[in-house]
């Protein structure tokens, strides 16, 4: 089977090969209001989130090739579909300190959204949120929890990126669309990989795992011995970088 070359091809193959199989599992063990949250998304459900977010970017922010989209978010299940949505419209995902200066800002911070001055999306991390509790502090921003569901479930890009266009801008520099999907042969075919840490590392690892027809387990917070043992028993690679 040919390895997908772009994020859009990665998502398309996952959806076509086995749409019902879990591709993203989320464990939130960080102290706070979402501690204990557990979420599992199949390829079909993940693609639905991506389509809605991509339609929002394309329709509301006129995003396309050359548009920078800053993800002012931690490694989180919502960050992953926003990254895939950005790649679906052909834009550049910006992570790290430069994210707040992007053309479009996706953030959980009302203060950052209000200060952005351009198109901003205010994200609420909680899975069942219906609105951001502090959305009034950033009245010009799109309240994702309230508005994302109104966008279409099917996405068609107005234009596609070139292989040399920047797909990901972060601490390691700019990575082009033709180079952002990098295989990890040591994981084998259809791996299950546990991830955590910085968003940029998680995005690169997700693309590698999904390109191999695999799935990821994204863990926020300390990965204790019990969770590590459980993941290992389930055949999950727990030492991914």
Secondary structure, 3 states (H helix, E strand, C coil): CCCCCCHHHHHHHHHHHHCCCEEEEEEECCCCCCCCCEEEEEHHHHHHHHHHHHHHHHHHCCCCCCCEEEEECCCCHHHHHHHHHHHHHCCEEECHHHHHHCCEEEECCHHHHHHHCCEEEECCCCCCCCCCCCHHHHCCCEEHHHHHHHCCCCCCCCCCCCCCCEEEEECCEEEECCCCCCCCHHHCCCCEEEECCCHHHHHHHHHHHHHCCCEEEEEECCCCHHHHHHHHHCCCECCCC
